[in-house]
Amino acid sequence: MENRVLEDVIALSLKLGDPANDLAILAEGNASGRVDSDHFYVKASGYSMRTMTAEGLTLVKFAPILQALNGPDLSDAQVRDLLSECRAEGNQAPRPSVETFMHAYLLSLPGVQYIGHTHPTPLISLLGIAGCEEIATQRIFPDEIVCCGPATAFVSYTDPGLPLARAIQSSVERFVEVHAMIPKTMWLQNHGLIAIGKSVGDVESATFMGIKAARAWLGALSTGRELRPLSPENVARIHTRPDEHYRQELLWTMKQRS
C-alpha cells in the first residue's frame, strides 16, 4: 500500500507540475496521499513538482499535525519544530511543506485519499476579482458539476500553514452543512486551488475541469454582458444524474488502462 501511494503521489505531482499545464512553477504547489490511518505522503518543502521523485516526498505522522490543528496557536519556530518532528522516517527525510497541516486535515476526511494543490494562472486571475466568492457557488456548464461538485468551497485569503488549515477546516464544515457532502474543490482567495478525491483521477479531473471553468468565467466576464449561470435546479439535476458520473468514471478507468 505504501509503495503504491508513493508512486501515485509522484505521478500526480509530475502531472500537476508539468510546465505545459501552467499549474505550478518553481516550488509552487504540493500533493499528498494517505497511506493508512496513521501516515501520509506529502511534498517536501522546496521541491518542485515538475521533477518529483521519491526523495521529494516525506512520510508524515497524522497524530501530531492533527493535534496541533485543534490546539493553541503556535509560533513560527514551534511550527518549524513540529514539521521536523512529524517525519515518520526521522531526520534523514526532508522537512514537509508548511501546507502539511491542511493536507493532514483533508486526508482525514471520509473518502479522501489524494490531494492536489496548485496555483493555476486563470484561476488566480479570477480569485483576484471582487465577487469571486459568489462565483465559487455557481456553475456554468454540466461537466464542471460532475468533476468539481455542485459548488466550490471558498476560503478568504489567510496566512499559509496552520492558519490556512484552520480556515479550510471552517470552510469545509460550512460547506457540509449546506450541501451534505465534502467539497471536491476549494478556492483559496488570491492563492490557488485544492482538489481532493478518492483517486488520482478524481484530483486530476477536478483540477483541470476547475481551470477550464475559470477560463470560461474570465471570458464571460470580459464581455461585459449579463451572466447566466445554471439554475440551482439544473445544478441539482446534473449532480444527481448517475449516467453523467458513470461516464466520467469510465473515462478515467480507460485512461488508466491505456
Number of C-alpha atoms within 10 A of each C-alpha: 9 15 10 11 20 23 15 18 29 27 18 26 29 18 17 29 26 16 14 9 13 14 24 24 17 13 16 17 25 30 32 30 33 28 20 15 11 12 20 27 29 28 32 25 19 14 21 21 31 21 14 20 18 13 12 21 28 26 26 28 21 24 14 16 23 17 10 15 20 10 9 8 12 14 9 11 9 11 18 14 12 16 22 17 17 22 22 17 13 14 11 8 17 21 27 25 21 19 23 29 25 24 29 26 17 25 25 18 10 10 13 18 23 29 30 26 26 25 21 23 17 20 27 20 16 22 25 12 13 9 10 17 19 10 19 18 12 19 24 18 15 18 20 24 27 24 25 27 24 26 20 26 23 26 20 16 15 17 10 14 16 23 17 19 23 17 20 23 17 12 18 21 16 15 18 13 11 9 12 10 13 22 23 24 27 23 25 24 20 19 19 23 25 26 26 32 25 16 16 21 20 23 26 21 21 26 26 19 17 28 21 15 20 22 17 15 19 16 11 14 13 9 9 8 8 8 11 10 14 14 12 11 9 16 22 14 14 20 20 13 11 11 10 16 17 11 12 16 15 11 12 17 12 9 10 9 6 6
